[in-house]
């Protein structure tokens, strides 16, 4: 009988060893202009199990189009812990031009690095209750039934707290993009 590896039996871990010096969970440190946002979530494999050794990279624009705050980094990288959890702090970005100059809804570009992946995964996180989501040119390319995988859930609080999980396979799989 041939044994087939399950999602949690792939090669690894790598990222906590080689990336630790690059981890930066404060994309927008305290004192940065505009409303801070805390994002928490988990990376889960196809069986719903946590991925304890992934690295999440976040890219985003500043909250003020055309006027960069020097403290704002625009890039962060965070590890997952033993429960597959991650957390980072940022600001809600400004709307930026997209394909054909059409405005994009505020979003974060998220890259997932993890064991067993030969190529990183690219996705986006959109903000809940954002009116511009309805006209976003990239989000509109996604099947309406799957768009929810790209939109964080609000948890309230000050600063704004959001929850957004990254699911690698299965019925609740996060939408990933080929670039």
Backbone torsions as a table, in degrees:
resi	resn	phi	psi	omega
1	UNK	NA	128.2	179.9
2	UNK	-82.7	133.5	177.7
3	UNK	-90.8	128.0	179.2
4	UNK	-105.6	127.7	-179.6
5	UNK	-65.5	141.4	174.0
6	UNK	-89.1	168.6	-178.2
7	UNK	-55.6	-28.2	-178.2
8	UNK	-90.1	6.9	-179.6
9	UNK	-114.1	22.4	-180.0
10	UNK	-83.4	176.4	-175.8
11	UNK	-66.9	144.6	175.1
12	UNK	156.5	-174.9	-7.3
13	UNK	-88.1	155.1	177.8
14	UNK	-125.5	-42.8	-160.5
15	UNK	-70.4	-32.2	178.6
16	UNK	-70.8	-22.5	179.5
17	UNK	-82.3	-47.7	-173.3
18	UNK	-95.2	-18.9	-175.7
19	UNK	-103.2	-9.9	-170.6
20	UNK	-50.8	-40.2	-179.0
21	UNK	-70.8	-13.3	179.5
22	UNK	-97.6	-7.0	-177.1
23	UNK	-65.3	130.6	-178.2
24	UNK	-145.6	92.0	-177.1
25	UNK	-81.1	-8.1	-179.0
26	UNK	-102.9	83.6	178.1
27	UNK	-68.3	-37.6	175.9
28	UNK	-124.8	94.7	-176.9
29	UNK	-66.6	163.7	176.2
30	UNK	-52.5	140.2	-178.1
31	UNK	96.1	-11.6	176.6
32	UNK	-67.3	140.0	178.6
33	UNK	-63.1	149.0	176.6
34	UNK	85.4	167.3	-174.1
35	UNK	-68.1	124.8	177.1
36	UNK	-77.3	151.5	179.9
37	UNK	-132.6	131.9	172.9
38	UNK	-102.6	130.1	179.3
39	UNK	-118.5	126.5	176.4
40	UNK	-126.1	150.4	177.6
41	UNK	-173.2	-171.1	178.8
42	UNK	-137.4	150.9	170.2
43	UNK	-102.0	123.4	-176.9
44	UNK	-121.8	141.4	178.6
45	UNK	-82.6	-174.3	-176.0
46	UNK	-65.0	-16.3	177.7
47	UNK	-101.8	8.9	-179.9
48	UNK	80.0	11.1	179.9
49	UNK	-89.2	146.9	179.8
50	UNK	-67.0	146.7	174.1
51	UNK	-102.5	103.8	-171.1
52	UNK	-82.3	-3.7	-174.2
53	UNK	-134.2	37.1	176.4
54	UNK	-92.5	162.8	171.8
55	UNK	-125.3	133.3	-180.0
56	UNK	-110.6	126.8	177.8
57	UNK	-111.9	133.8	-175.9
58	UNK	-119.8	129.7	175.8
59	UNK	-122.4	138.5	178.8
60	UNK	-161.1	163.7	174.0
61	UNK	-86.0	167.6	177.0
62	UNK	-72.2	164.7	178.7
63	UNK	-75.3	-17.0	-176.7
64	UNK	-119.3	101.5	-178.4
65	UNK	-56.9	122.3	175.8
66	UNK	87.8	-9.8	-179.7
67	UNK	-130.4	89.0	-175.3
68	UNK	-73.8	132.1	172.7
69	UNK	-84.2	124.6	-175.4
70	UNK	-60.5	-25.4	179.9
71	UNK	-79.8	-18.9	-178.7
72	UNK	-74.6	130.1	-176.1
73	UNK	-92.3	-36.9	-178.8
74	UNK	78.9	-7.4	-178.6
75	UNK	-144.4	136.9	174.7
76	UNK	-146.0	159.0	177.2
77	UNK	-142.4	128.6	-178.6
78	UNK	-132.2	146.9	176.0
79	UNK	-89.1	164.0	167.5
80	UNK	-94.9	153.4	178.7
81	UNK	-97.0	-167.8	-176.5
82	UNK	-60.6	-25.5	178.7
83	UNK	-94.4	9.1	-178.4
84	UNK	77.0	9.6	-174.2
85	UNK	-85.8	149.9	174.8
86	UNK	-139.9	161.2	177.3
87	UNK	-153.7	140.5	172.4
88	UNK	-148.8	161.3	-179.6
89	UNK	-119.8	137.3	-178.0
90	UNK	-154.5	-163.4	171.2
91	UNK	-125.1	156.3	175.6
92	UNK	-69.9	124.2	-176.2
93	UNK	-74.2	161.6	174.3
94	UNK	-74.1	160.8	171.7
95	UNK	-70.5	137.6	-179.4
96	UNK	-123.3	155.5	177.3
97	UNK	-64.9	142.1	178.1
98	UNK	-117.0	-154.4	179.4
99	UNK	-54.9	132.4	179.6
100	UNK	67.5	16.4	-179.8
101	UNK	79.8	0.8	179.5
102	UNK	-68.1	139.2	-180.0
103	UNK	-68.4	139.5	175.3
104	UNK	-97.5	148.8	174.2
105	UNK	-67.4	152.6	175.0
106	UNK	-55.4	132.8	-178.1
107	UNK	-158.2	165.6	172.9
108	UNK	-114.1	139.9	171.1
109	UNK	-91.0	128.6	-175.3
110	UNK	-123.7	130.8	178.9
111	UNK	-115.9	132.3	-178.7
112	UNK	-110.6	124.5	172.9
113	UNK	-113.7	134.5	178.3
114	UNK	-163.1	168.8	179.7
115	UNK	-57.5	142.6	175.9
116	UNK	82.3	-8.5	178.2
117	UNK	-92.4	127.9	174.4
118	UNK	-85.8	-22.0	178.5
119	UNK	-135.7	135.8	-179.6
120	UNK	-63.4	161.3	178.7
121	UNK	-105.2	140.2	-179.3
122	UNK	-120.2	131.4	178.2
123	UNK	-144.9	-174.0	177.5
124	UNK	-134.7	151.6	171.7
125	UNK	-119.2	122.8	177.3
126	UNK	-102.7	160.9	-175.9
127	UNK	-92.8	140.7	-179.1
128	UNK	-69.6	153.7	176.3
129	UNK	57.6	28.8	179.4
130	UNK	-95.4	113.1	-178.4
131	UNK	-56.7	-33.7	-177.6
132	UNK	-68.3	-14.6	177.9
133	UNK	-57.4	-35.5	-176.6
134	UNK	-63.8	-26.5	-178.7
135	UNK	-110.7	5.2	-177.9
136	UNK	-62.8	126.3	-175.1
137	UNK	-66.9	-27.2	178.6
138	UNK	-84.3	-46.8	179.2
139	UNK	-60.5	-32.4	179.7
140	UNK	-69.8	-15.0	175.8
141	UNK	-78.7	-15.7	-176.7
142	UNK	-87.2	139.2	175.7
143	UNK	-50.2	128.4	-177.5
144	UNK	-52.6	-33.3	-179.9
145	UNK	-69.7	-20.2	-177.1
146	UNK	-103.7	-7.2	-177.7
147	UNK	-59.9	-31.0	-178.3
148	UNK	-59.4	-24.0	179.7
149	UNK	-70.6	-13.6	-179.1
150	UNK	-104.0	-6.7	-176.6
151	UNK	-107.4	122.8	178.7
152	UNK	-67.5	161.3	176.3
153	UNK	-106.3	135.7	178.7
154	UNK	-76.0	138.5	176.4
155	UNK	-115.4	6.7	179.0
156	UNK	73.6	-170.4	176.3
157	UNK	94.7	168.8	175.7
158	UNK	-127.3	116.9	-0.4
159	UNK	-68.1	172.4	179.4
160	UNK	-56.4	132.2	177.0
161	UNK	-115.3	131.5	-179.7
162	UNK	-124.1	151.8	174.3
163	UNK	-121.4	133.5	179.6
164	UNK	-151.8	117.7	-180.0
165	UNK	-99.7	149.6	176.4
166	UNK	-111.2	113.8	-178.4
167	UNK	-108.9	124.7	-170.0
168	UNK	-82.3	-25.4	179.8
169	UNK	-153.9	169.4	172.9
170	UNK	96.7	-172.4	-174.5
171	UNK	-64.0	-27.5	179.0
172	UNK	-103.3	21.9	-177.7
173	UNK	-56.2	133.2	175.0
174	UNK	-64.3	142.8	175.8
175	UNK	-71.8	128.6	176.7
176	UNK	-116.5	149.7	-175.5
177	UNK	-112.2	142.1	171.0
178	UNK	-90.7	130.5	177.6
179	UNK	-117.9	NA	NA
